[in-house]
Amino acid sequence: MTSRRLKSWSAALLIVMSTLAASVAAQSDPIGTFTPSVPHRPLALANGIRFDGPATAPVQGARNLFVVHCAGCHGFDGAGHPDQGVPDMRGPLGHFLHLPEGRGFLVQVPGANNAGLNDAQIAAVTTWLLSQFSPATAPPGWRPYTAEEVAQWRSQRPADVAARRAEIVARLKAQGISLY
């Protein structure tokens, strides 16, 4: 096979594989997909072949959603920047589940509400965060978040997030639970 023909076949294979991967991913994603809104630009391949597929692949899975939407501030390890007002999610996050309003607070914070994620995605990311970064501080047998629960809590956002957090932390302390 000539080099030119091999390049054409390689380009065609790339197009088919990209399309197939996007199709399979879209069908297997239980929490929906997020495709960043970037301008669509056709991809010019070898020998004048153009690929007019999506400019980016959908972001899927709770961990990947965390990386794309949360890790920029909280870090890949969840450490955050407490000195700059970005909470550390390693450890103390699970304590919030000891109170119903604490559980709700985790999905009412501005970061969750302004991330551009739907209720199912926030439920998945929050559940993943708790299981990855705070399993030791979560109450035994805690249940994963659901999209319906997130929708309910998000409809009741606190006007003053810092004051609401302080109230919850005070109630936790009254129960003998200290965040740090």
Steps between C-alpha positions, in 0.01 A plus 500: 500500500636841412574760762228727365240225510606404853454860615152510347403175672645627828298821476183308418562264791547797733164642393321168545660433840421851628139471391466151648658604831269800532198283421591231755581759765170680450307174543690384810501820704239474778536859619492686172780660309651839493647636181692823551367780285790571271482619143471214254792483262538230236818298537713486186667162463755368253424499128223758519271288719290704743345383824195707592425318826471662841785728601520328840394169646233495771625497859354204683512332837505655845879511529540665162228752580688579822824550308337730244270698731648488850871417501597844372423639846492194726801327342515150361546365852213703651737699724356834391652823625345565844713812541325639191148387590500176297420216742708186541279205409731238645346385823255760629254475212347179638412669830235706323300182436430467874231769466228513233567871443873426480434242232297757310761769549758300304291535184390858572846658502581744220762270348242226445235738376723695264685205347260458209406148606151354510349348815600143410858609434520689829360195679762278338792738565401563862458128566838435337665778704372356825606146414845610380599778736293456817389140555631488858296800615173412330242324717482121461260395227463845347303495179611641166343822379221482243410749230161552664658578837746743341217676315309543826800637690606728215156658496562617859837672469610703802524876454815515714713192438765588759239554771325175410829311516575654841157386627559145379852488644365625836232228501760237417722625784201481736480130407871457571606502135785734416593563139868544577 
